[in-house]
Amino acid sequence: MYPKYIGLLCCLLLFSCTSVQVAYDYDKKVDFSQFKSYDYFPNMESGLSDLDTKRLFRNIDSLLQSRGYKYSSTPDIYINIKTSNRPKPSNSSVGIGIGGTGRNIGGGVSVGVPLGGNESYREIIFDIVDADEDELVWQAVSEGTVSEQMTPEMRNAKLKEVVEKVFSSYPPKQK
């Protein structure tokens, strides 16, 4: 009875640790309902590989177009994307202990061994700029873990998760 719950708990912990975190900011004076078309910043250097950039753009295009936005060469808004990576701290450690009782003395050494591949934190910043005013009007900063061993399918799924989470608050709900 307990092993089935332990497996479920492990899965929940695994997926909760890998979720994407997002912080948002926007200009409260902007009427976001006026924006109907978009394009990406010309000559954007996202910091992602060409393949990951294509995956990200496809996911953004799919989501925005499903909401009625049109891709246009004369857009209402430009989307700019910047990324940075930093190593994920290792959970491995070395411990040394000495202890004893009476005349007996004992000691021990333990070493933590990292499991899995190299992981890092990837921060992706999404800027939305009013094309007419050339001003930043909305920004989202996402952070999540990525692994060098991710397959193309896993990369696409991770980028789709990022896009869905980031754009879940766009356009912002204004009062």
C-alpha positions as CSV (number, residue, x, y, z in Angstrom):
1,M,0.0,0.0,0.0
2,Y,2.7,2.5,0.9
3,P,5.1,1.9,-2.1
4,K,2.4,3.2,-4.5
5,Y,2.1,6.5,-2.5
6,I,5.9,6.8,-2.2
7,G,6.2,6.6,-6.0
8,L,3.4,9.2,-6.4
9,L,5.1,11.5,-3.9
10,C,8.5,11.2,-5.7
11,C,6.9,12.1,-9.0
12,L,5.2,15.1,-7.5
13,L,8.4,16.3,-6.0
14,L,10.3,15.7,-9.2
15,F,7.8,17.8,-11.3
16,S,7.4,20.5,-8.7
17,C,11.2,21.1,-8.6
18,T,11.4,21.5,-12.4
19,S,8.5,24.0,-12.8
20,V,9.1,27.4,-14.4
21,Q,9.0,30.5,-12.2
22,V,7.9,33.8,-13.8
23,A,7.9,37.4,-12.6
24,Y,5.9,40.1,-14.4
25,D,5.9,43.8,-14.7
26,Y,4.0,46.2,-17.0
27,D,3.1,49.9,-17.5
28,K,-0.3,50.4,-15.9
29,K,-1.1,53.4,-18.2
30,V,-1.0,51.3,-21.4
31,D,-4.2,50.1,-23.0
32,F,-3.2,46.6,-24.0
33,S,-6.5,46.0,-25.9
34,Q,-5.2,48.2,-28.7
35,F,-2.5,45.7,-29.6
36,K,-3.6,43.3,-32.3
37,S,-0.5,42.4,-34.2
38,Y,3.1,41.5,-33.4
39,D,6.5,40.8,-34.7
40,Y,9.9,39.9,-33.3
41,F,12.7,42.5,-32.8
42,P,14.8,42.7,-36.0
43,N,18.3,41.3,-35.5
44,M,17.3,39.8,-32.1
45,E,20.0,37.7,-30.5
46,S,18.1,35.6,-28.0
47,G,21.1,33.7,-26.7
48,L,19.4,30.4,-27.5
49,S,20.6,28.0,-30.2
50,D,19.0,28.5,-33.6
51,L,16.9,25.3,-33.1
52,D,15.7,26.4,-29.7
53,T,14.9,29.9,-31.0
54,K,12.8,28.3,-33.8
55,R,11.0,26.2,-31.2
56,L,10.4,29.2,-29.0
57,F,9.0,31.3,-31.9
58,R,6.7,28.4,-33.0
59,N,5.3,28.1,-29.5
60,I,4.8,31.9,-29.2
61,D,3.2,32.1,-32.7
62,S,0.8,29.3,-31.9
63,L,-0.3,30.8,-28.6
64,L,-0.6,34.4,-29.8
65,Q,-2.4,33.5,-33.0
66,S,-4.8,31.2,-31.0
67,R,-5.7,34.4,-29.1
68,G,-6.4,36.4,-32.3
69,Y,-3.1,38.2,-32.7
70,K,-1.7,38.6,-36.2
71,Y,1.9,38.3,-37.2
72,S,2.7,41.5,-39.2
73,S,5.6,43.3,-40.7
74,T,4.0,46.5,-39.4
75,P,3.1,45.3,-35.9
76,D,1.6,47.0,-32.9
77,I,4.1,45.4,-30.6
78,Y,7.6,43.9,-30.9
79,I,8.7,40.9,-28.9
80,N,12.3,40.8,-27.7
81,I,13.8,37.8,-26.0
82,K,17.1,37.6,-24.1
83,T,18.4,34.6,-22.3
84,S,21.2,33.7,-19.8
85,N,22.3,30.5,-18.2
86,R,24.1,29.8,-15.0
87,P,25.1,26.5,-13.4
88,K,22.8,24.8,-11.0
89,P,24.6,24.4,-7.6
90,S,25.7,20.8,-7.0
91,N,24.0,18.9,-4.2
92,S,27.1,16.7,-3.7
93,S,29.2,17.2,-0.6
94,V,32.0,15.6,1.4
95,G,31.7,15.0,5.1
96,I,34.2,13.9,7.7
97,G,33.3,12.7,11.2
98,I,35.1,11.5,14.2
99,G,33.5,10.2,17.4
100,G,34.1,7.9,20.2
101,T,33.1,6.5,23.5
102,G,35.4,5.3,26.3
103,R,38.5,3.9,24.7
104,N,37.0,3.3,21.3
105,I,37.4,5.9,18.6
106,G,35.8,5.8,15.2
107,G,35.7,7.9,12.2
108,G,34.0,8.1,8.8
109,V,34.0,9.8,5.5
110,S,31.0,10.3,3.3
111,V,31.0,11.7,-0.2
112,G,27.9,12.9,-2.1
113,V,27.8,11.8,-5.7
114,P,25.9,14.0,-8.2
115,L,23.3,12.0,-10.1
116,G,22.0,12.8,-13.6
117,G,23.5,15.1,-16.1
118,N,24.7,18.7,-15.9
119,E,21.8,21.0,-15.3
120,S,21.7,24.8,-15.3
121,Y,19.2,27.5,-14.7
122,R,18.0,29.3,-17.8
123,E,16.6,32.8,-17.4
124,I,14.5,34.0,-20.4
125,I,13.4,37.6,-20.5
126,F,10.4,38.5,-22.7
127,D,10.0,42.2,-23.5
128,I,7.0,43.6,-25.2
129,V,7.6,47.0,-26.8
130,D,4.9,49.4,-28.2
131,A,6.0,49.7,-31.8
132,D,4.6,53.2,-32.2
133,E,6.0,54.7,-29.0
134,D,9.2,52.5,-29.0
135,E,8.7,51.9,-25.3
136,L,8.8,48.8,-23.1
137,V,5.2,48.2,-21.9
138,W,5.4,44.6,-20.5
139,Q,8.1,42.3,-19.3
140,A,8.2,38.7,-18.0
141,V,11.3,37.1,-16.5
142,S,11.2,33.3,-16.4
143,E,13.5,30.9,-14.8
144,G,13.7,27.1,-15.0
145,T,16.2,24.3,-15.2
146,V,17.6,22.8,-18.4
147,S,19.8,19.8,-19.0
148,E,22.3,19.1,-21.7
149,Q,20.8,15.7,-22.1
150,M,17.3,16.9,-23.1
151,T,16.0,15.4,-26.4
152,P,14.5,17.7,-29.0
153,E,11.0,16.7,-27.8
154,M,11.9,17.5,-24.2
155,R,13.3,20.9,-25.3
156,N,10.1,21.7,-27.2
157,A,8.0,20.6,-24.2
158,K,10.0,22.8,-21.8
159,L,9.9,25.8,-24.1
160,K,6.1,25.3,-24.6
161,E,5.7,25.2,-20.8
162,V,7.7,28.5,-20.5
163,V,5.6,30.2,-23.2
164,E,2.3,29.1,-21.7
165,K,3.4,30.2,-18.2
166,V,4.8,33.6,-19.4
167,F,1.9,34.5,-21.6
168,S,-0.7,33.4,-19.0
169,S,-0.5,36.9,-17.7
170,Y,-0.5,38.7,-21.0
171,P,-2.3,40.9,-21.6
172,P,-2.4,42.0,-18.0
173,K,-5.8,42.2,-16.3
174,Q,-6.3,46.0,-15.8
175,K,-8.9,47.6,-13.5
